[in-house]
Amino acid sequence: MMVQKEQSELSIFKVVLMHCIYIIAFPVIAFFLSKFLLSNGIFGLSAVASNVYAAGIAILVLHVALGAFIYKAYTDSSGSTKPQSKAD
């Protein structure tokens, strides 16, 4: 019983850790990719406009990552919670 609980806690930790990495890394990557590739490269925007558009894209990516984490938390917790039966 204890081994199953430890494995369950480890799998939950892995999921939360991966989502934390996504929430931190994806917006930063999206900011710099959109700034250098789209704004400066393709559209030729000024520095201020490039930063504003890149920040907007990073915010959208952050919201998608947060939404994915919240969705995962709700779907996993509702299916895995079972009432504990008392052994008399």
C-alpha positions as CSV (number, residue, x, y, z in Angstrom):
1,M,0.0,0.0,0.0
2,M,2.8,2.4,0.9
3,V,4.7,1.7,-2.4
4,Q,1.5,2.5,-4.4
5,K,1.2,5.8,-2.5
6,E,4.8,6.7,-3.1
7,Q,4.5,5.9,-6.8
8,S,1.3,8.0,-7.0
9,E,3.0,10.9,-5.3
10,L,6.0,10.6,-7.6
11,S,3.9,10.6,-10.7
12,I,1.9,13.6,-9.4
13,F,5.2,15.4,-8.7
14,K,6.5,14.7,-12.2
15,V,3.3,16.1,-13.8
16,V,3.4,19.2,-11.7
17,L,7.2,19.7,-12.4
18,M,6.7,19.4,-16.1
19,H,3.8,21.9,-16.1
20,C,5.9,24.3,-14.1
21,I,8.7,24.0,-16.6
22,Y,6.1,24.6,-19.4
23,I,4.7,27.6,-17.6
24,I,8.2,29.2,-17.2
25,A,9.9,28.1,-20.4
26,F,7.2,28.4,-23.1
27,P,6.4,32.1,-22.6
28,V,10.1,33.0,-22.6
29,I,10.7,31.0,-25.7
30,A,7.6,32.4,-27.4
31,F,8.7,36.0,-26.6
32,F,12.1,35.7,-28.1
33,L,11.0,33.6,-31.1
34,S,8.2,36.0,-32.0
35,K,10.4,39.1,-31.3
36,F,13.3,38.0,-33.5
37,L,11.6,35.9,-36.2
38,L,8.2,37.6,-36.7
39,S,8.6,41.1,-35.6
40,N,12.2,42.0,-36.5
41,G,12.6,39.5,-39.3
42,I,9.4,39.4,-41.3
43,F,7.4,42.5,-40.4
44,G,10.3,44.9,-39.7
45,L,8.7,46.6,-36.7
46,S,10.4,49.1,-34.5
47,A,11.9,48.0,-31.2
48,V,9.0,49.1,-29.0
49,A,6.3,47.7,-31.2
50,S,8.3,44.4,-31.5
51,N,8.5,44.2,-27.7
52,V,4.8,44.9,-27.3
53,Y,3.7,42.2,-29.8
54,A,6.2,39.7,-28.4
55,A,4.9,40.3,-24.9
56,G,1.4,39.8,-26.1
57,I,2.2,36.5,-27.7
58,A,4.1,35.4,-24.5
59,I,1.0,36.3,-22.4
60,L,-1.2,34.2,-24.7
61,V,1.2,31.3,-24.5
62,L,1.3,31.6,-20.7
63,H,-2.5,31.5,-20.5
64,V,-2.6,28.4,-22.7
65,A,0.0,26.7,-20.4
66,L,-1.9,27.6,-17.3
67,G,-5.1,26.4,-18.8
68,A,-3.5,23.1,-19.7
69,F,-2.3,22.7,-16.1
70,I,-5.7,23.6,-14.6
71,Y,-7.4,21.2,-17.0
72,K,-5.0,18.4,-16.1
73,A,-5.5,19.1,-12.4
74,Y,-9.3,18.9,-12.7
75,T,-9.5,15.8,-14.8
76,D,-6.9,13.8,-12.9
77,S,-8.2,14.7,-9.4
78,S,-11.9,13.9,-10.2
79,G,-11.1,10.5,-11.6
80,S,-8.5,9.4,-9.0
81,T,-10.3,10.3,-5.7
82,K,-12.1,7.4,-4.2
83,P,-13.7,7.2,-0.8
84,Q,-11.6,5.3,1.7
85,S,-13.3,2.2,3.0
86,K,-13.0,1.5,6.7
87,A,-11.9,-2.0,7.6
88,D,-13.6,-3.0,10.8
